[in-house]
Amino acid sequence: NVYLLRPSLYGMIADVKEYGAKCDGTTNDTRAVVAAINAHRLLAVPRNSNCVVSPIILKSGATIGGLEQGEAWGMVGAGVDSSEITGLTGSTGVLIMAGDATVASSGHRRFRFENLKVSGHSGYTACVQIGNAGLGGDGTLVIGAMRNVEIQGCTGADAVGLFIRNSLSFTLDNVYTYNNTNGMRWGTAAGLGAITTQVIINSQSRSNSTDGMQLYTGTGFTFIDYLSESNGTGAVGYGCRLNAITGQPTLPSNITFIRSHFESNRLGSCILTSDNAPAVGAPANVTFYGGVFNKGTNADEASMTIADGADITMWHPHLIGDETPVKVLVTVGVTRVGIWYPYRAGIGEPPSYGDAVTQIDQIYTTDRA
């Protein structure tokens, strides 16, 4: 195995097996993993390895005492089909990146996680969690990246494969979540979160039960060639949910999707909504460049629903579905919406904009379907 990284950021690489890990898919390797990270900061999971761990909780001055606040660390494997990290049955998760909520700047910086598969269990709340519940200034913010990673198996009630709770500048490149109750989640419906500058490239978020992707809080998101779907025998969610939540420090805003695909086998492909607009606020400054919106079989759901929001733009959306209505639905109270050259395919009506839109003079549409 050859690992090419910047020694100035990470120092020496530790092969987890050199610290006693069996990585045979059965033995509890938690102590060896912790020892390797404490010793060298960069952990290598070699080829043909499956390291079984209880939650690796990386928190300054806590579970892994050797990590200083703000210090860089990482995990790198030989590929998603060869190097795996599996959580123990009965645990709550596999990997948790958290800072000290009472100490400013304690979140881990320059975190790198790549070429690995992460597998959870039915009782998990999240396979991988970035940041914790408290804010404490920027104590829980994490700067880092995940590249060539698969996350699967978190099938508990409202569980999620990748949960980014607090993060400042994070990149996902070729990250694939599947076989989870919810695929990816930014922020939470029950607790504060501070999230900025997220770049998601060539990644997929698939749910086998609820939503493919949930975005509750944050600003400065760019999704490029992103697939988000709710698709399974019991799936009842949306492909994409942008949902403004009461009490969040930042409402979903400044979000760009480029060539992205949203799909649900039961509900609509995507919904922009709010708990209590306008008192809470609503998603704002959201732009879709191209993209496919494939709705499910529920005749009460549109391909795309803009229930709450402001300054929403869709360029050349491709609306498809085998069940009516194949359309974009804009409801009362939404302001400044532009839908340009939507293309409709399959059974359904042409794009529609609701029966009682009060801001009709601020909705601009050009339809050539």
Salt bridges, closest charged atoms under 4 A:
GLU71 OE2 - ARG41 NE 2.58
GLU114 OE1 - ARG112 NE 2.58
ASP138 OD2 - ARG109 NH2 3.49
ASP158 OD1 - ARG185 NH2 3.12
ASP211 OD2 - ARG241 NE 2.75
ASP225 OD1 - ARG259 NE 2.80
GLU229 OE2 - ARG206 NH1 2.20
GLU263 OE1 - HIS261 NE2 3.03
ASP311 OD1 - ARG336 NE 2.71
